[in-house]
Amino acid sequence: MSVPARVDEWYDSFWDIALKYCEGNVRDAEHFMDTGVFNFYYRIRQKANWLKWHNEQFKQED
C-alpha cells in the first residue's frame, strides 16, 4: 500500500471518531472534519504525494 493510500485510509477512519465526538450529528461531524482534520490531512497528503514522486524519481535514476 502506498503512502498516499495509507493517508487516505487514516483520514477515512476519522469519520467514526468525528461522529462519536459530535454525538452522531452528521452536520457537526462534517464541520469538525472540514475545519480541523482536513487541514491536517491536506498537509500530510501533500507530503505523501511528494514522497511518492521523489521515490519514483530516485528509482528512475538507477
N, C-alpha and C positions, 0 to 999 in steps of 0.2 A: 504494500500500500504506500502510495507516495505521500510526501509531507503535506501537500495541499489537501489531499483527500482526508488525511488524519485531522487536519484543522477543521475541515467541513464537518466531519463526524463529531468532533468536540463541540462545535457551535450548535449542531442539531441537538446534542444532549442537554444543552442549557434550556431548551423549551420546557422540559419536565420540571426543572428547577424553578424556572420563571413562573410556571403555573402554580406550583406549590407555594412559592413565595407570595404570589398575588391571590392566593386562596381560590384558584380556579377561575378568576376573572380574566377572560381572554384579552379584552381591551387593555387592561393594566399590564398583562404579561407581554403583549406586543410592544407597549410603550417602554417597558423595562428592557426588553431585548433591543429595541431600536436605539435607545439612548445610552444604555450602559454597556451591554455586552457587545453590540455590533461594532462600536468604535474600537474596542479591544480586539475583536475578531478581525476587523479590517486591517489593522496594523500587523497582526500575526500572519494573516493571509498574504499580505504584500511581501513580507519577509520570506514566507514559504515559497511563493512563486519565484522570488529572486534566487533562493537557494536551489530550486529545481533548475532554473535557467543556468545558473553558474555551474552546477554539476554536469549539465548537458554540454556546456561549452568545454569544460575540462576533459570530458570523455572524448570529444571530437579532436582534441589536440594529441591524444595518444596514438 
